[in-house]
Amino acid sequence: METYHYERLQKFTRDVFLAIGCSEKNASLASEVLISADLRGIDSHGIARLPGYVRLKDHGRLHPNPNVKVVHETPSTGVIDGDKGLGLVVAPFAMEVAMEKAEKVGSGWISVRNSNHFGIAGFHAMLALQRDMIGWAMTNAAPLVTPTFSCEKLLGTNPIAVAIPAGEEPPFVADFASTAVAYGKFEILQRKGLPAPVGWAQDGEGRPTTDSNAIKNGGGLLPLGTDREHGSHKGYGLGAIVDIFSGVLSGANYGPWVPPFATAGFMAMPDAVGTGTGHFLGAMRIDGFRPADEFKSHMDKWIKRFRDAKAVPGEKVLIPGDPERETEMIRKEQGIPVIEPVIEQLEILASRFSIKL
C-alpha cells in the first residue's frame, strides 16, 4: 500500500480522462467527483474505478464528450438524456438543472437516462448545499442483487443520498446502498484475497456464503437487512424504489436490463428495455417549507441532541456524514492510501497513455 496526495491522484485521473478524449472541463469535473470518494473514505468508488471507465470507452459504451440535454420538462420536473456520457459529468449537470428549477418554483426533480456509473451519490446530493438547499441523488445499477427469496439477480446496489444543510453544525449527509454492502466492498476483499462476512452475499442456490467471488460465480448480493427475519424486504423495497425512479420514470434500463459497469465481473449487455443507466436527482428550497434560518437552527438542535445521546460503552452516536467528513480532513492532510492491486491497474493505464503516476 502506498499513500498519495489527493491532488496528485486527481491530476492523474484528469489526465487519463483527457487521454480517452474528454474535454478539459469534463475531465476536471469527472476527476473531482471520483477522487471525492477516496477523500471521504469510500475507496470502492474512487480511483479504483478509473480502469472501469476506460474499459467502457474501449467497448464503445462511453461518449467522452456527450451532448447532455433536457428532453422533457415542466417547471419543476425534467428528463435528461446523458448521451452515453460519464455519469460523473451527467449527474452534476442534472443537479444543476434541478437547482435552477428549485430556485424558480421551490423544488426541482430530474430523472436521467442514457448515462453511466456516476460515482458516489453523496457528491451529487451535496451540490445542493452550495445553494442552501436539500439535495437528493440516487441511481440504478447492474443487476447484482437478489430480492428477498430470489435466486436471481434482478436489482443493483441502488444507492440513495440525501444532503441537508444545518446552521453552526456541519450538514447531515446520508449516503448508502440499498444492499447490505456496496459491490465495491467485494472488489476490495477480492484484491486482498479475503472472505466476506456472513450476511453480505448468497450463492447460486440461495445459501449464505462467505466467498468474496460469489457474485461472479452465480451468487448475488443481499438486500439491506440480509434475510426476511432481519428486514431484507425493506432493503429490497428501497432498491426497487430507486430502480423505478431512476429507470422506469426516465426511460433508462431497469431491473435485470441495466447494463453492467466494467467492474461488475461481466460486460455482456442484456436486452435493452430503455437507454443506458438511470439516475434521479432533486433539489428542495428550504424556504419552500419554512424560513431557512429557522430550519437550520432546529437542524443544529437536532444534530446536537443526537450527538449527546447516551452511547454504549466505548462508542459515540454519530450523525450521517460524520465519518466521511472526518476521513476527508485526515486524508487531505495525510494522503490517500491505495492498495497494491489498484496501483498495478493504475500503472497499466499510466503506461498505456504515457502518463506518470
CORPE-V533214 format. One line per field, one symbol per residue. ss: DSSP state (H for helix, E for strand, - for the rest). phi: phi as a letter, one per 20 degrees, with the letter a starting at -180 (. if undefined). Layout:
ss: ???
phi: ???
This chain:
ss: -EEE-HHHHHHHHHHHHHH----HHHHHHHHHHHHHHHH---HHH-HHHHHHHHHHHH----------EEEEE---EEEEE-----HHHHHHHHHHHHHHHHHHH-EEEEEEEEE-----HHHHHHHHHHH-EEEEEEE-----EE------EEE----EEEEE-------EEEEE--E---HHHHHHHHHH--------EE-----EE----------EEEE----HHH-HHHHHHHHHHHHHHHHH------HHH-------------------EEEEEEEEEHHH---HHHHHHHHHHHHHHHH--------------HHHHHHHHHHHHH-EEE-HHHHHHHHHHHHHH----
phi: .cdcfgfffffffgfffffeoffgfffffffffffgfffeneffdeffeggffffgffemdcefcfefbedabcgdcacdeelmffgfdfffffffffffffgecobcccddcldcgdnefggfffgfffdmdedcbbbebgfcdeggmedeeccefkfcccdcfcefeffecebbfedgbffgfffffffemdfeffoebcefenegbdffdgffdoebfefgomcgfdnffffgfffffffffedffenefblfefffffdfnbcfefgedacmedcbcbccffffcaggfffffffgfgfffffeffdfgncbfddgofffffffffffedodfcfggfgffffffgffdldee
